[in-house]
Amino acid sequence: MNVYAALGAAAVLSFVIAFLLGFALIPWLRKLKFGQTILDIGPIWHKSKQGTPIMGGLMFIISTVVSVVCVLLTDHLLGGELFSSEHIIPNQLKVKLVGGVIMALGFGLVGFADDYIKVVKKRNLGLTVMQKTVAQLLIMIGYLAALYFNGCTFMKIPFVGAVDLKWFFWIFGICVIYGTVNAVNFTDGIDGLCASVTSVTAIAFVIAALMNRFFGISILAAALAGGCLGYLIWNYYPSKVIMGDTGSMFLGGMVAALAYAIDCPLILVLFGIIYVIEAMSDVLQIGYFKATHGKRIFKMAPIHHHFEMCGWKERKIVTVFSLINILGCAIGLAVLWYGTYR
């Protein structure tokens, strides 16, 4: 199967599935009364979103997995070699592809439990921080163990080369994956923001994977981009559904998995520049608040709420943040091309 035809098929199929699922999933969630709860500590102007169906992330989770399976099965039946590569043995590529999807689904399951407790058990804060952290650690260790025992302990550092992390592989991996998953979760705060930014990031991973002939990985990234865009039709302001932690944690897992799949997790700093900004704004706000006994850097954190309080409309924030992420991705692709693949 021609790789570009496969890419198009994965993206379009995922887009269509995610979009069509909205017609069935949103009324079903409303019927179950799985609605968003706006906390008192949250932005008061978001109170109008109270009751908006949550767990909409199921739309792009299902579409991503189904479209990838369909495309790869079709390729197999046609005798194709989407898993082949000149630079990595097939078994390692399969571990990264399958293991990455399983990891993302695991994070999505943790997010689902969190959402379920919030909307069904009526506990506004969902899982405790400790419960979330322990569950995430177990998932991360499982994924990293799969990579470790298949010889995937090295990573590419642009302009330096391939570096074997050895024992530091575990510490580095836990920090990167945990940070990514929670940074993506921070980004899910206004209509359309997380899905828009992640679709840009996923497209960047499509290009990065193609640069290194990681065709199976490019298919996965294309399916993710298509699913996010299909979901975005329902989530763009004013949203008819919210992805919830079910969706945002799945997206965080997928983004981290794609970075590991192209052997360059450090590229997340550029491909996910908005995730970094969102997470750092929250860290800085908390740190400064404690250090100064009550003073704040931003009007509200994460930073998209700061701009809301400055009078920016949600659509403007989504547009500006997406453009910034596009710039970060463009710089990241240039860094990979000149510093790694050439």
N, C-alpha and C positions, 0 to 999 in steps of 0.2 A: 504494500500500500504506500503510495507516495506520501512522504512526510508532511508536505504542505496541505494535501487533501485531508490527511488525518488531523492536522491542527485545526483546519477549518471545521471539520466534522465535529471534533470534540467541543470547540467553542460554541458553535451554533446549536448543537444538540443540548448542551448544558444550559445555554441561554433559554431555549424553548421550554425545556423541562422545568427550570426554575420559575419562569414566567407563568406557565400553565398551572403549576402547583399552587400558585397564589389564589386561583379561582376556587380551589377546593380547601386549601389549608386555612386561609383567613376566616371564612365563615365557620369552619370547624372549631378553630381556636376561640372565636366569639361565642359559639354555642357552649363550649366548655368553660367560658368565662376566664380564659387564660389571658388576663389583661395586665398591662404595665402598671406598676405601683410607683408613684413619684414620691420619693422620700422627703421628709421635711427639711433635710439638710441639702437637698438638691435645689436647682434653680426654680424659684416660685413661678416663673413664666412658663414652665413646662407642665404646670398643673392641668392644662387643657389636654395633654396627652394621656391623662389618667384613663386607664381602661383599654388603650390601644393594644391589640393582640401581640403577645410576645412569643418567643420561640420561632420566629420567622426564619431563623438561620437554617431550619430544617430544609428550606427550599433549595438553598445552594449546596447544602451538605449532600442531599439526595442527588441533585443534578450532577454534581462533580463526580461522585463515585459511579453513578450509572453511566454517564457519558464516557468516562475513562475505560470502564469495563467493556462497553459496547465497541469502542474504537479498537482496543487492543485485541478483543476476540475476533473482530472482523479482520484485522491485520494478520492474526495467526491463521485464520482460515484461508486467507489469500497467500500464505507463505511468506509474509513480510518479516522484516528484521528491525522493528522500531526500538528494540532493546540494544541493538548492536552499537559499538563505539570503538574507536581506535585507541582510546586512552584509558578505558576501564573494563575490567572483566565483567561479563554479563551477570554473574551471580551478585556482585557488589551493587550493580545498578538496580537489580531486582529488589535487593534488601532495602536500598534507599527509597525506591518507589513504593513498595508494599509497606515497608516499615513506617515510612513517613505518613502514609494515609492512615494506618492503624493508630499511630500516635495522635494525629489530628482528631480522629474519631474518638479516641480516649479523652482528649481534652473537651471535645464537644459533649461527651457523656457527663463529665464533671459539671460543665456549664448547664446542661439539661437538669441535673439534680439541683443545682443552685436556683434555676428558674422555677422549677417545680415546687420547691420549698417556699419560694416567695409568693407564688400565685395560688397554690393549692393549700399549703399549710398556713398561709397568711403570716409567715415570718419574714418581715421586710428585708432583713439583711441576708437571708438565704443561708448558705453554708458559712461556717465560721472561717476566719482566716487560716487557722490551723488545719481544719478539715480540707480546705482547698489546697493548701500547700503540700500536705502529706499525699493527697491524691495525685497532684501534679508531679511530685517527686517520683512516685512509683512509676508513673507513665514515662517520665524522662529517662529514668534508669533502665527501664525495659528497652526503650528505643536505642539508647547509647550502648547498651550491652550487645544489641543486635549488630550495630556498626562495629564495635570493638572486636567481637569474635569473628567478624568477616574481614578483618584487616583494614578497616576504614578509619584509622586513627590520625591520618594526616589531613592537612588543609592547605589550600593555596593562599599565599599572602602576595598580593599584587606587588610587582617589582622586586620581590624577594625570592619567591619560588615555593615549592612544596615543602612543608615542615611537618615532621612527625611529632605530635604533641605528647606521645607516650602517656605517662600518668596524669599529666595536666589535662589530657583529653576529657576526663570526667568532670573536673571542676569547671573548665571552660564551657563544656557543653551544657551543664546544668545552669550556669549563669546566663548563657546566651538564650537558651530555650525558655527558661522561666521569665527572663526579662522581656523576650519577644511576645510571649503569650499574654502577659499582663499589660504590656504597652499597647497591644492591639485592643485589648479590653478597654483601656482608658480612652481610646479613640472613638469608641462607640458611644457617643454622647449626644449627638444631634442627628436629625434625619439625613440619611444619605452619606454621611461622612466616612464611616468605616468601610462601607462597600465601595465607594468611589476610590478611596485611597488604595484599597487592597486590589481592586481591578487594575489600577496602574502598576502596582508592584508585581502582580501576576504576569502582566504583559512583558514587563522587564525581564522576568525569569524565563519567559518563552524565548526571548531573544538571546539571553545569556546561555541557555541550554543548547540552543541551535549553534551558537558560536563554537561550542565544544562537542557538537554532534551527540548530545545526550537526548536522543529523540523521545524516549519514553518519558523523560522528565518534562520536556517541552509540551507533550500531550497533556500531562497532569496540570501544568501551569495554565494552558489554554482553557482547559475545562473549568478551572477555578475562576479565571477571568470571565468566561461566559456565564457561569452561575451567579457571580456577583452582579453582573450587569442585568441579568434577568430578574434577580431579586430587587435590584435598584429601582425598577419600574414601580414596584409596590412601596418601596421605602423612601423614595425621594419626597422632599417636602411638598405638601404635608403627608406624612407617612401613614399608610394603612396597616402597616405591620412593623414590628421591631425585632431585630435578630436575637436580642437577649444574649446572655452569657453562652447559651447553646451555640450561637453563631460566631460570636467574637472569639471565643476560646478555640473553636475549630479553625478559624482563620489564622489565629496566632500559631497554632500547631502546623498548619499547612505552609505558612510563610517560612517558619523555621526549618521545616523539612526540605523545602525547595532550596534554601540556602545551603544546607548540608549536602543536598543532592548534587549541586554543582561544585562541591568541595571548597566553598568560600563563604562560610558563615559571617565573616567580617563585612561582607558586602551589604548586610542588612542595615548598617549605619547609613548607607546612601539610598538603597532601594526602599528602605522604610524610614526615611528621614522624618516624616510626620509622626510616626510611632515614637521615635526618639524624642522629638520635641514635646509631644504630649506627656510622655512618661517623666521627662526631666522637669517639665513645668510643675508637675505634682510633687516631685521630690524636693525641688527648690522651695516650693511654697511651704511644705511641711517643715523643712529644715530651717528656713528663715523665720517662720512663725514661732518655732520653739526657741531659737537662738535669741530672738528679740522680744520674747514674751508677749506675742500678740500682733506684731506687725506683719504685713503681707506684701509680697512683690507684685502679685497679680490680684485683680479684683475677685477672681475665683479661679480655681484650678480643677481639672486640666485646662489648658490655655484656650480651648475653643469657647469655654464659658466666659473667660475674660473678654474675648472679643464680642460675645453676645451682650455683655454688660456695657461694652463701649458703643453699642448701638448697631453692630453688624447683624444683618439678617442671616438666617441659617444657610440660605442658598449662596450668599456671598462667601461665607466661611468655607463651605464645601468647595466652591470654585477655586478660591485662593489656595486652600490647603492642597487640593488636587494638583494645581499648577506647580506648587512648590515640590510636591512629590515627583511630578514628571521631571522637573529639573534635577532632583536628586538621582532619579533613575538614569537619566541621560549621562550624568557625570559618572555614575557607577558603571554603566556599560562601557564608557570610554576608558575607565580605569581597568576594567577586566580585559578589554581588547588590547590596550597598549602594555598593561602590566602583567598579564597572565597568559592570554591565548596566542599572542603573536610570537 
